[in-house]
Amino acid sequence: LPGEATPENMQIVIDETNRLTTLVNDMLEVSRYQNGMQKLNITHFNLTNVIRTTIERYAKLREKDGYTIKFESDRDVFVNADEQRILQVVYNLIGNAVNYAGDDKTVIIRQTVENGEVLLEVIDHGIGIPEDQLPMVWERYYKVNDFHKRANIGTGLGLSIVKHGALLHGAKVSVESEEGRGTKISMQFPRICQK
């Protein structure tokens, strides 16, 4: 049709294609985890650099929509793990926090080391999660029942992927939240390697 192939309409097509691709990939990923088909490719790598790289992926979002992603770390940490799986876990953690960041549009990623373990915390100051719904955040397709500006972005599979990816590495995941004040999701690796 005349005028149909405008840059705006083409961008909508691209965005929707990307959204569907993400949905299919996430569904396949969860299915592989649940069927025990997800195999790990263990290598020695810099976890801190993986976090930095993931934050860089959100650079355009920060510039375009005014989001601030702060990274707090006092050292580089090296781990023996599957780098691609961990990158995916970190990406989903940050993406979830950005979706629910709240009016201040701020996400804090904190990496600390204590007693030979590395703790990764991702914090937002958004709508929070009702206490009775906290156990459900790891389930497939769970989303907070709120029509927050960015809450409907994503597939609802991100935290399920986080949980399965963490457990596959022997890591612990937990969530703390208060309605109206925000959420903190933590991932604790049992063993780390210093360079």
MDTraj code that builds the backbone (N, CA, C; nanometers):
import mdtraj as md
import numpy as np

residues = "LEU PRO GLY GLU ALA THR PRO GLU ASN MET GLN ILE VAL ILE ASP GLU THR ASN ARG LEU THR THR LEU VAL ASN ASP MET LEU GLU VAL SER ARG TYR GLN ASN GLY MET GLN LYS LEU ASN ILE THR HIS PHE ASN LEU THR ASN VAL ILE ARG THR THR ILE GLU ARG TYR ALA LYS LEU ARG GLU LYS ASP GLY TYR THR ILE LYS PHE GLU SER ASP ARG ASP VAL PHE VAL ASN ALA ASP GLU GLN ARG ILE LEU GLN VAL VAL TYR ASN LEU ILE GLY ASN ALA VAL ASN TYR ALA GLY ASP ASP LYS THR VAL ILE ILE ARG GLN THR VAL GLU ASN GLY GLU VAL LEU LEU GLU VAL ILE ASP HIS GLY ILE GLY ILE PRO GLU ASP GLN LEU PRO MET VAL TRP GLU ARG TYR TYR LYS VAL ASN ASP PHE HIS LYS ARG ALA ASN ILE GLY THR GLY LEU GLY LEU SER ILE VAL LYS HIS GLY ALA LEU LEU HIS GLY ALA LYS VAL SER VAL GLU SER GLU GLU GLY ARG GLY THR LYS ILE SER MET GLN PHE PRO ARG ILE CYS GLN LYS".split()
xyz = np.array([
    [0.0848, -0.1193, 0.0000],
    [0.0000, 0.0000, 0.0000],
    [0.0881, 0.1239, 0.0000],
    [0.0433, 0.2326, -0.0646],
    [0.1221, 0.3563, -0.0646],
    [0.1454, 0.4064, 0.0773],
    [0.2689, 0.4432, 0.1052],
    [0.3039, 0.4993, 0.2352],
    [0.3170, 0.3978, 0.3468],
    [0.3019, 0.2692, 0.3131],
    [0.3065, 0.1667, 0.4180],
    [0.4489, 0.1400, 0.4668],
    [0.5463, 0.1493, 0.3766],
    [0.6847, 0.1167, 0.4116],
    [0.7584, 0.2386, 0.4665],
    [0.7013, 0.3020, 0.5680],
    [0.7678, 0.4159, 0.6311],
    [0.8708, 0.3649, 0.7317],
    [0.9690, 0.4476, 0.7667],
    [1.0676, 0.4047, 0.8680],
    [1.0000, 0.3645, 1.0000],
    [0.8946, 0.4355, 1.0374],
    [0.8260, 0.4047, 1.1633],
    [0.7616, 0.2662, 1.1580],
    [0.6932, 0.2365, 1.0462],
    [0.6288, 0.1058, 1.0327],
    [0.7319, -0.0073, 1.0237],
    [0.8423, 0.0198, 0.9544],
    [0.9460, -0.0825, 0.9443],
    [1.0081, -0.1104, 1.0810],
    [1.0214, -0.0067, 1.1637],
    [1.0763, -0.0264, 1.2981],
    [0.9834, -0.1118, 1.3827],
    [0.8527, -0.0937, 1.3652],
    [0.7556, -0.1769, 1.4367],
    [0.7717, -0.3230, 1.3966],
    [0.7876, -0.3482, 1.2653],
    [0.8072, -0.4847, 1.2167],
    [0.9343, -0.5444, 1.2774],
    [1.0426, -0.4675, 1.2783],
    [1.1700, -0.5154, 1.3339],
    [1.1556, -0.5448, 1.4828],
    [1.0928, -0.4529, 1.5570],
    [1.0752, -0.4715, 1.7007],
    [0.9926, -0.5954, 1.7316],
    [0.8852, -0.6163, 1.6574],
    [0.7987, -0.7326, 1.6810],
    [0.8698, -0.8622, 1.6438],
    [0.9495, -0.8597, 1.5366],
    [1.0272, -0.9772, 1.4979],
    [1.1274, -1.0117, 1.6073],
    [1.1956, -0.9110, 1.6598],
    [1.2913, -0.9336, 1.7685],
    [1.2217, -0.9881, 1.8925],
    [1.1026, -0.9359, 1.9225],
    [1.0277, -0.9818, 2.0400],
    [0.9904, -1.1290, 2.0255],
    [0.9432, -1.1679, 1.9074],
    [0.9051, -1.3076, 1.8849],
    [1.0268, -1.3995, 1.8860],
    [1.1380, -1.3526, 1.8313],
    [1.2611, -1.4316, 1.8341],
    [1.3048, -1.4555, 1.9776],
    [1.2978, -1.3523, 2.0600],
    [1.3341, -1.3646, 2.2011],
    [1.2432, -1.4636, 2.2715],
    [1.1138, -1.4550, 2.2450],
    [1.0180, -1.5462, 2.3070],
    [1.0485, -1.6914, 2.2712],
    [1.0705, -1.7185, 2.1434],
    [1.0997, -1.8558, 2.0994],
    [1.2295, -1.9058, 2.1623],
    [1.3335, -1.8224, 2.1605],
    [1.4616, -1.8635, 2.2190],
    [1.4491, -1.8907, 2.3679],
    [1.3739, -1.8046, 2.4388],
    [1.3549, -1.8248, 2.5827],
    [1.2783, -1.9542, 2.6102],
    [1.1764, -1.9808, 2.5309],
    [1.0988, -2.1037, 2.5499],
    [1.1854, -2.2270, 2.5256],
    [1.2686, -2.2225, 2.4233],
    [1.3585, -2.3342, 2.3953],
    [1.4593, -2.3524, 2.5089],
    [1.5091, -2.2411, 2.5611],
    [1.6074, -2.2469, 2.6693],
    [1.5474, -2.3111, 2.7946],
    [1.4275, -2.2679, 2.8328],
    [1.3607, -2.3252, 2.9498],
    [1.3337, -2.4734, 2.9274],
    [1.2902, -2.5089, 2.8079],
    [1.2630, -2.6494, 2.7764],
    [1.3888, -2.7345, 2.7899],
    [1.5026, -2.6831, 2.7419],
    [1.6286, -2.7578, 2.7539],
    [1.6670, -2.7777, 2.9003],
    [1.6487, -2.6727, 2.9813],
    [1.6792, -2.6854, 3.1244],
    [1.5906, -2.7915, 3.1892],
    [1.4613, -2.7856, 3.1615],
    [1.3672, -2.8756, 3.2265],
    [1.3849, -3.0203, 3.1824],
    [1.4306, -3.0418, 3.0612],
    [1.4503, -3.1773, 3.0109],
    [1.5911, -3.2303, 3.0356],
    [1.6721, -3.1515, 3.1054],
    [1.8084, -3.1939, 3.1353],
    [1.8986, -3.1975, 3.0140],
    [1.8618, -3.1242, 2.9091],
    [1.9390, -3.1261, 2.7848],
    [2.0435, -3.0147, 2.7779],
    [2.0405, -2.9237, 2.8735],
    [2.1333, -2.8114, 2.8703],
    [2.2675, -2.8559, 2.9276],
    [2.3672, -2.8626, 2.8445],
    [2.5001, -2.9049, 2.8872],
    [2.5878, -2.7827, 2.9105],
    [2.6774, -2.7939, 3.0062],
    [2.7669, -2.6830, 3.0388],
    [2.8999, -2.6981, 2.9676],
    [2.9509, -2.5854, 2.9203],
    [3.0846, -2.5782, 2.8620],
    [3.1696, -2.4974, 2.9598],
    [3.2331, -2.5662, 3.0543],
    [3.3042, -2.4992, 3.1626],
    [3.4375, -2.4437, 3.1140],
    [3.4575, -2.3139, 3.1379],
    [3.5850, -2.2481, 3.1088],
    [3.6188, -2.1562, 3.2261],
    [3.7417, -2.1079, 3.2261],
    [3.7879, -2.0132, 3.3277],
    [3.7762, -1.8732, 3.2669],
    [3.6960, -1.7863, 3.3274],
    [3.6754, -1.6538, 3.2683],
    [3.6514, -1.5484, 3.3756],
    [3.6548, -1.4242, 3.3305],
    [3.6378, -1.3089, 3.4185],
    [3.4891, -1.2754, 3.4295],
    [3.4284, -1.3105, 3.5418],
    [3.2866, -1.2839, 3.5644],
    [3.2581, -1.1340, 3.5639],
    [3.3476, -1.0571, 3.6207],
    [3.3292, -0.9121, 3.6279],
    [3.3200, -0.8518, 3.4885],
    [3.4023, -0.9018, 3.3955],
    [3.3955, -0.8520, 3.2578],
    [3.2646, -0.8917, 3.1900],
    [3.2117, -1.0101, 3.2232],
    [3.0828, -1.0516, 3.1688],
    [2.9742, -0.9535, 3.2147],
    [2.9796, -0.9138, 3.3397],
    [2.8820, -0.8170, 3.3909],
    [2.8973, -0.6834, 3.3184],
    [3.0214, -0.6375, 3.3035],
    [3.0447, -0.5106, 3.2324],
    [2.9927, -0.5180, 3.0886],
    [3.0200, -0.6290, 3.0214],
    [2.9742, -0.6475, 2.8826],
    [2.8225, -0.6428, 2.8751],
    [2.7569, -0.7059, 2.9700],
    [2.6106, -0.7084, 2.9718],
    [2.5547, -0.5684, 2.9929],
    [2.6163, -0.4935, 3.0799],
    [2.5718, -0.3553, 3.1028],
    [2.5872, -0.2730, 2.9755],
    [2.6950, -0.2964, 2.9019],
    [2.7161, -0.2245, 2.7761],
    [2.6053, -0.2537, 2.6756],
    [2.5487, -0.3755, 2.6811],
    [2.4378, -0.4097, 2.5910],
    [2.3164, -0.3200, 2.6156],
    [2.3064, -0.2701, 2.7359],
    [2.1937, -0.1833, 2.7703],
    [2.2258, -0.0353, 2.7507],
    [2.3421, -0.0046, 2.6940],
    [2.3848, 0.1344, 2.6775],
    [2.2834, 0.2161, 2.5978],
    [2.2323, 0.1611, 2.4895],
    [2.1356, 0.2346, 2.4079],
    [2.0088, 0.2626, 2.4858],
    [1.9660, 0.1669, 2.5643],
    [1.8461, 0.1858, 2.6460],
    [1.8690, 0.2988, 2.7456],
    [1.9854, 0.3003, 2.8073],
    [2.0168, 0.4066, 2.9039],
    [2.0126, 0.5421, 2.8361],
    [2.0767, 0.5515, 2.7190],
    [2.0838, 0.6802, 2.6493],
    [1.9465, 0.7254, 2.6019],
    [1.8690, 0.6326, 2.5465],
    [1.7409, 0.6663, 2.4864],
    [1.6342, 0.6997, 2.5903],
    [1.6252, 0.6176, 2.6957],
    [1.5160, 0.6308, 2.7911],
    [1.5573, 0.6873, 2.9266],
    [1.6837, 0.7218, 2.9411],
    [1.7274, 0.7860, 3.0648],
    [1.7529, 0.6926, 3.1813],
    [1.7789, 0.5644, 3.1542],
    [1.8064, 0.4702, 3.2622],
    [1.9513, 0.4805, 3.3073],
    [1.9727, 0.4550, 3.4350],
    [2.1067, 0.4520, 3.4920],
    [2.1311, 0.3126, 3.5483],
    [2.2379, 0.2495, 3.5028],
    [2.2765, 0.1189, 3.5558],
    [2.4128, 0.1360, 3.6216],
    [2.4154, 0.1207, 3.7541],
    [2.5384, 0.1387, 3.8309],
    [2.5980, 0.0025, 3.8648],
    [2.7287, -0.0074, 3.8469],
    [2.7977, -0.1313, 3.8799],
    [2.8960, -0.1050, 3.9926],
    [2.8811, -0.1801, 4.1019],
    [2.9682, -0.1654, 4.2185],
    [3.0496, -0.2932, 4.2363],
    [3.1815, -0.2794, 4.2308],
    [3.2706, -0.3935, 4.2478],
    [3.4080, -0.3430, 4.2889],
    [3.4727, -0.4148, 4.3786],
    [3.6053, -0.3708, 4.4223],
    [3.7184, -0.4529, 4.3614],
    [3.6825, -0.5539, 4.2791],
    [3.7867, -0.6365, 4.2175],
    [3.7285, -0.7155, 4.1005],
    [3.8165, -0.7656, 4.0163],
    [3.7748, -0.8587, 3.9118],
    [3.7727, -0.9990, 3.9704],
    [3.6677, -1.0729, 3.9377],
    [3.6499, -1.2083, 3.9894],
    [3.6503, -1.3064, 3.8731],
    [3.7247, -1.4152, 3.8879],
    [3.7320, -1.5202, 3.7871],
    [3.6600, -1.6441, 3.8381],
    [3.5866, -1.7097, 3.7500],
    [3.5116, -1.8296, 3.7882],
    [3.5330, -1.9398, 3.6857],
    [3.5069, -2.0621, 3.7276],
    [3.5018, -2.1760, 3.6364],
    [3.3536, -2.2066, 3.6148],
    [3.3033, -2.1736, 3.4967],
    [3.1605, -2.1890, 3.4684],
    [3.1410, -2.1836, 3.3176],
    [3.0157, -2.1948, 3.2761],
    [2.9804, -2.1814, 3.1347],
    [2.9555, -2.0335, 3.1080],
    [3.0476, -1.9709, 3.0359],
    [3.0413, -1.8254, 3.0175],
    [2.9130, -1.7805, 2.9483],
    [2.8703, -1.8515, 2.8446],
    [2.7493, -1.8105, 2.7731],
    [2.6250, -1.8230, 2.8598],
    [2.6185, -1.9299, 2.9409],
    [2.5029, -1.9467, 3.0304],
    [2.5021, -1.8379, 3.1370],
    [2.6189, -1.8052, 3.1913],
    [2.6255, -1.7013, 3.2950],
    [2.5931, -1.5652, 3.2353],
    [2.6408, -1.5379, 3.1144],
    [2.6064, -1.4123, 3.0474],
    [2.4547, -1.4027, 3.0313],
    [2.3930, -1.5128, 2.9933],
    [2.2475, -1.5140, 2.9764],
    [2.1763, -1.4875, 3.1091],
    [2.2261, -1.5469, 3.2170],
    [2.1676, -1.5259, 3.3495],
    [2.1790, -1.3798, 3.3896],
    [2.2979, -1.3228, 3.3747],
    [2.3193, -1.1824, 3.4123],
    [2.2336, -1.0905, 3.3260],
    [2.2261, -1.1197, 3.1976],
    [2.1447, -1.0396, 3.1054],
    [1.9973, -1.0397, 3.1480],
    [1.9461, -1.1563, 3.1848],
    [1.8070, -1.1654, 3.2278],
    [1.7842, -1.0955, 3.3614],
    [1.8803, -1.1052, 3.4527],
    [1.8677, -1.0357, 3.5808],
    [1.8586, -0.8848, 3.5611],
    [1.9489, -0.8314, 3.4784],
    [1.9497, -0.6870, 3.4548],
    [1.8250, -0.6453, 3.3778],
    [1.7870, -0.7237, 3.2765],
    [1.6675, -0.6909, 3.1994],
    [1.5434, -0.6857, 3.2850],
    [1.5309, -0.7806, 3.3774],
    [1.4158, -0.7818, 3.4684],
    [1.4153, -0.6559, 3.5551],
    [1.5316, -0.6201, 3.6077],
    [1.5402, -0.5013, 3.6938],
    [1.5086, -0.3737, 3.6154],
    [1.5548, -0.3654, 3.4920],
    [1.5253, -0.2480, 3.4087],
    [1.3749, -0.2380, 3.3837],
    [1.3107, -0.3522, 3.3559],
    [1.1667, -0.3518, 3.3290],
    [1.0854, -0.2985, 3.4460],
    [1.1365, -0.3177, 3.5678],
    [1.0615, -0.2780, 3.6871],
    [1.1346, -0.1706, 3.7672],
    [1.2182, -0.0910, 3.7015],
    [1.3075, 0.0004, 3.7726],
    [1.2373, 0.1106, 3.8510],
    [1.1197, 0.1512, 3.8118],
    [1.0518, 0.2576, 3.8844],
    [1.0860, 0.3945, 3.8297],
    [1.0352, 0.4957, 3.8973],
    [1.0479, 0.6329, 3.8478],
    [1.1916, 0.6825, 3.8427],
    [1.2777, 0.6325, 3.9296],
    [1.4167, 0.6810, 3.9279],
    [1.4986, 0.6189, 3.8155],
    [1.4421, 0.5154, 3.7483],
    [1.5076, 0.4507, 3.6343],
    [1.6513, 0.4090, 3.6660],
    [1.6716, 0.3598, 3.7883],
    [1.8053, 0.3220, 3.8332],
    [1.8100, 0.1751, 3.8702],
    [1.9132, 0.1077, 3.8217],
    [1.9404, -0.0311, 3.8568],
    [2.0820, -0.0367, 3.9117],
    [2.0982, -0.1078, 4.0232],
    [2.2298, -0.1226, 4.0848],
    [2.2703, -0.2694, 4.0774],
    [2.3891, -0.2939, 4.0230],
    [2.4451, -0.4288, 4.0212],
    [2.5650, -0.4263, 4.1143],
    [2.5638, -0.5140, 4.2135],
    [2.6702, -0.5155, 4.3138],
    [2.7358, -0.6530, 4.3162],
    [2.8677, -0.6539, 4.3005],
    [2.9454, -0.7783, 4.3075],
    [3.0355, -0.7711, 4.4299],
    [3.0202, -0.8669, 4.5215],
    [3.1053, -0.8715, 4.6405],
    [3.1611, -1.0122, 4.6558],
    [3.2722, -1.0215, 4.7284],
    [3.3364, -1.1504, 4.7539],
    [3.3550, -1.1658, 4.9038],
    [3.3127, -1.2812, 4.9544],
    [3.3284, -1.3080, 5.0969],
    [3.3441, -1.4580, 5.1172],
    [3.4458, -1.4963, 5.1960],
    [3.4709, -1.6373, 5.2282],
    [3.4797, -1.7258, 5.1036],
    [3.5470, -1.6755, 5.0004],
    [3.5672, -1.7545, 4.8798],
    [3.4453, -1.7693, 4.7920],
    [3.3389, -1.6930, 4.8191],
    [3.2182, -1.6974, 4.7381],
    [3.1900, -1.5593, 4.6802],
    [3.1315, -1.5580, 4.5620],
    [3.0968, -1.4302, 4.5002],
    [2.9452, -1.4142, 4.5055],
    [2.9032, -1.2956, 4.5481],
    [2.7616, -1.2629, 4.5569],
    [2.7311, -1.1543, 4.4546],
    [2.6334, -1.1811, 4.3684],
    [2.5883, -1.0837, 4.2701],
    [2.4474, -1.0408, 4.3075],
    [2.4279, -0.9101, 4.3284],
    [2.2966, -0.8564, 4.3637],
    [2.2529, -0.7578, 4.2565],
    [2.1268, -0.7672, 4.2158],
    [2.0699, -0.6747, 4.1186],
    [1.9494, -0.6085, 4.1869],
    [1.9550, -0.4761, 4.1972],
    [1.8599, -0.4020, 4.2794],
    [1.7874, -0.2972, 4.1960],
    [1.6554, -0.2904, 4.2125],
    [1.5779, -0.1815, 4.1516],
    [1.4931, -0.1152, 4.2596],
    [1.4398, 0.0020, 4.2294],
    [1.3562, 0.0770, 4.3237],
    [1.2148, 0.0912, 4.2693],
    [1.1671, -0.0163, 4.2077],
    [1.0380, -0.0108, 4.1395],
    [0.9201, -0.0506, 4.2256],
    [0.8216, -0.1149, 4.1602],
    [0.6927, -0.1420, 4.2231],
    [0.6994, -0.2496, 4.3300],
    [0.8025, -0.3320, 4.3271],
    [0.8136, -0.4390, 4.4244],
    [0.7198, -0.5541, 4.3932],
    [0.7291, -0.6570, 4.4746],
    [0.6506, -0.7789, 4.4557],
    [0.5782, -0.8088, 4.5861],
    [0.4479, -0.8335, 4.5803],
    [0.3764, -0.8706, 4.7034],
    [0.4400, -0.9939, 4.7674],
    [0.4427, -0.9964, 4.8991],
    [0.5105, -1.1042, 4.9717],
    [0.4562, -1.2420, 4.9353],
    [0.3254, -1.2522, 4.9158],
    [0.2675, -1.3827, 4.8843],
    [0.3011, -1.4305, 4.7432],
    [0.3550, -1.3406, 4.6591],
    [0.3916, -1.3781, 4.5230],
    [0.5414, -1.4053, 4.5063],
    [0.6211, -1.3790, 4.6094],
    [0.7661, -1.3970, 4.5981],
    [0.8067, -1.5378, 4.5533],
    [0.7450, -1.6455, 4.6061],
    [0.7862, -1.7790, 4.5607],
    [0.7570, -1.8050, 4.4124],
    [0.6681, -1.7253, 4.3523],
    [0.6273, -1.7498, 4.2139],
    [0.7158, -1.6817, 4.1107],
    [0.8071, -1.5934, 4.1537],
    [0.8847, -1.5166, 4.0551],
    [0.9714, -1.6046, 3.9665],
    [1.0046, -1.7260, 4.0137],
    [1.0910, -1.8157, 3.9369],
    [1.0125, -1.9010, 3.8385],
    [0.8801, -1.8924, 3.8425],
    [0.7978, -1.9752, 3.7556],
    [0.7890, -1.9154, 3.6154],
    [0.7686, -2.0023, 3.5174],
    [0.7537, -1.9564, 3.3793],
    [0.6351, -1.8623, 3.3667],
    [0.6541, -1.7581, 3.2883],
    [0.5499, -1.6612, 3.2504],
    [0.5006, -1.5754, 3.3657],
    [0.5662, -1.5832, 3.4815],
    [0.5227, -1.4976, 3.5920],
    [0.5588, -1.3532, 3.5616],
    [0.4634, -1.2634, 3.5858],
    [0.4870, -1.1197, 3.5811],
    [0.4080, -1.0570, 3.6944],
    [0.4637, -0.9518, 3.7527],
    [0.3921, -0.8816, 3.8589],
    [0.2634, -0.8252, 3.7995],
    [0.1533, -0.8407, 3.8709],
    [0.0232, -0.7940, 3.8224],
    [0.0117, -0.6434, 3.8387],
    [0.0762, -0.5715, 3.7504],
    [0.0742, -0.4263, 3.7561],
    [0.0989, -0.3726, 3.6164],
    [0.0277, -0.2698, 3.5786],
    [0.0456, -0.2141, 3.4447],
    [0.1484, -0.1024, 3.4477],
    [0.2629, -0.1340, 3.5030],
    [0.3748, -0.0405, 3.5066],
    [0.4216, -0.0140, 3.3640],
    [0.4811, 0.1015, 3.3435],
    [0.5177, 0.1435, 3.2082],
    [0.5966, 0.0384, 3.1309],
    [0.6910, -0.0294, 3.1979],
    [0.7745, -0.1259, 3.1275],
    [0.7464, -0.2696, 3.1703],
    [0.6466, -0.2886, 3.2570],
    [0.6281, -0.4206, 3.3165],
    [0.5875, -0.5271, 3.2157],
    [0.5279, -0.4886, 3.1044],
    [0.4819, -0.5883, 3.0090],
    [0.5868, -0.6229, 2.9039],
    [0.7043, -0.5630, 2.9146],
    [0.8122, -0.5970, 2.8228],
    [0.8764, -0.7268, 2.8701],
    [0.9116, -0.8136, 2.7771],
    [0.9751, -0.9390, 2.8121],
    [0.8791, -1.0545, 2.7952],
    [0.9328, -1.1739, 2.8154],
    [0.8553, -1.2943, 2.7889],
    [0.7964, -1.3563, 2.9140],
    [0.8397, -1.3117, 3.0317],
    [0.7964, -1.3764, 3.1546],
    [0.8762, -1.5026, 3.1834],
    [0.9845, -1.5247, 3.1068],
    [1.0675, -1.6439, 3.1240],
    [1.2040, -1.6115, 3.1837],
    [1.2372, -1.4837, 3.1932],
    [1.3721, -1.4422, 3.2327],
    [1.4183, -1.4984, 3.3655],
    [1.3353, -1.4864, 3.4704],
    [1.3785, -1.5333, 3.6017],
    [1.3762, -1.6854, 3.6120],
    [1.2928, -1.7505, 3.5322],
    [1.2968, -1.8967, 3.5271],
    [1.4299, -1.9425, 3.4683],
    [1.4759, -1.8729, 3.3645],
    [1.6065, -1.9030, 3.3044],
    [1.7180, -1.8754, 3.4048],
    [1.7053, -1.7661, 3.4796],
    [1.8043, -1.7322, 3.5834],
    [1.8151, -1.8459, 3.6851],
    [1.7002, -1.8908, 3.7344],
    [1.6998, -1.9960, 3.8370],
    [1.7646, -2.1236, 3.7843],
    [1.7228, -2.1696, 3.6661],
    [1.7766, -2.2939, 3.6120],
    [1.9258, -2.2818, 3.5819],
    [1.9674, -2.1667, 3.5263],
    [2.1089, -2.1464, 3.4962],
    [2.1942, -2.1426, 3.6216],
    [2.1423, -2.0797, 3.7264],
    [2.2155, -2.0727, 3.8534],
    [2.2274, -2.2110, 3.9166],
    [2.1158, -2.2830, 3.9221],
    [2.1164, -2.4150, 3.9858],
    [2.2090, -2.5116, 3.9126],
    [2.2148, -2.4994, 3.7809],
    [2.3021, -2.5847, 3.7019],
    [2.4486, -2.5639, 3.7401],
    [2.4804, -2.4432, 3.7900],
    [2.6170, -2.4109, 3.8323],
    [2.6368, -2.4280, 3.9828],
    [2.5371, -2.4781, 4.0534],
    [2.5492, -2.4927, 4.1980],
    [2.5376, -2.3617, 4.2721],
    [2.4822, -2.2605, 4.2082],
    [2.4650, -2.1298, 4.2718],
    [2.3274, -2.1213, 4.3378],
    [2.3159, -2.0339, 4.4353],
    [2.1898, -2.0109, 4.5037],
    [2.1299, -1.8796, 4.4529],
    [1.9973, -1.8778, 4.4379],
    [1.9296, -1.7541, 4.4005],
    [1.8246, -1.7213, 4.5059],
    [1.8048, -1.5937, 4.5301],
    [1.7041, -1.5514, 4.6271],
    [1.6486, -1.4160, 4.5850],
    [1.5327, -1.3839, 4.6389],
    [1.4685, -1.2562, 4.6078],
    [1.4164, -1.1934, 4.7360],
    [1.4391, -1.0639, 4.7486],
    [1.3829, -0.9838, 4.8568],
    [1.3093, -0.8681, 4.7912],
    [1.1916, -0.8356, 4.8433],
    [1.1159, -0.7269, 4.7816],
    [1.0197, -0.6652, 4.8811],
    [0.9893, -0.5381, 4.8569],
    [0.8900, -0.4666, 4.9357],
    [0.8075, -0.3835, 4.8392],
    [0.6774, -0.3975, 4.8463],
    [0.5898, -0.3253, 4.7544],
    [0.6138, -0.1753, 4.7639],
    [0.6287, -0.1143, 4.6482],
    [0.6491, 0.0299, 4.6420],
    [0.7910, 0.0751, 4.6680],
    [0.8806, -0.0181, 4.7044],
    [1.0191, 0.0197, 4.7363],
    [1.1234, -0.0506, 4.6504],
    [1.0842, -0.1602, 4.5856],
    [1.1782, -0.2241, 4.4951],
    [1.2099, -0.3670, 4.5301],
    [1.3031, -0.4227, 4.4528],
    [1.3361, -0.5654, 4.4607],
    [1.4868, -0.5844, 4.4513],
    [1.5358, -0.6847, 4.5251],
    [1.6760, -0.7252, 4.5139],
    [1.6789, -0.8752, 4.4857],
    [1.7417, -0.9113, 4.3740],
    [1.7606, -1.0524, 4.3398],
    [1.9090, -1.0828, 4.3531],
    [1.9392, -1.1905, 4.4249],
    [2.0779, -1.2255, 4.4547],
    [2.1125, -1.3621, 4.3986],
    [2.2376, -1.3757, 4.3565],
    [2.2902, -1.5031, 4.3092],
    [2.4260, -1.5234, 4.3744],
    [2.4417, -1.6361, 4.4430],
    [2.5645, -1.6630, 4.5167],
    [2.6339, -1.7854, 4.4603],
    [2.7571, -1.7643, 4.4110],
    [2.8363, -1.8744, 4.3565],
    [2.9131, -1.9403, 4.4700],
    [2.9135, -2.0737, 4.4768],
    [2.9792, -2.1422, 4.5891],
    [3.1315, -2.1375, 4.5855],
    [3.1893, -2.1283, 4.4657],
    [3.3350, -2.1290, 4.4548],
    [3.3794, -2.0271, 4.3515],
    [3.4853, -1.9557, 4.3842],
    [3.5447, -1.8652, 4.2865],
    [3.6927, -1.8908, 4.2769],
    [3.7522, -1.8408, 4.1715],
    [3.8954, -1.8562, 4.1501],
    [3.9579, -1.7182, 4.1386],
    [4.0592, -1.6937, 4.2143],
    [4.1340, -1.5685, 4.1974],
    [4.2338, -1.5875, 4.0834],
    [4.2554, -1.4832, 4.0078],
    [4.3483, -1.4929, 3.8936],
    [4.4878, -1.5203, 3.9435],
])
top = md.Topology()
chain = top.add_chain()
for i, resn in enumerate(residues, 1):
    res = top.add_residue(resn, chain, resSeq=i)
    for name in ("N", "CA", "C"):
        top.add_atom(name, md.element.get_by_symbol(name[0]), res)
traj = md.Trajectory(xyz[None], top)
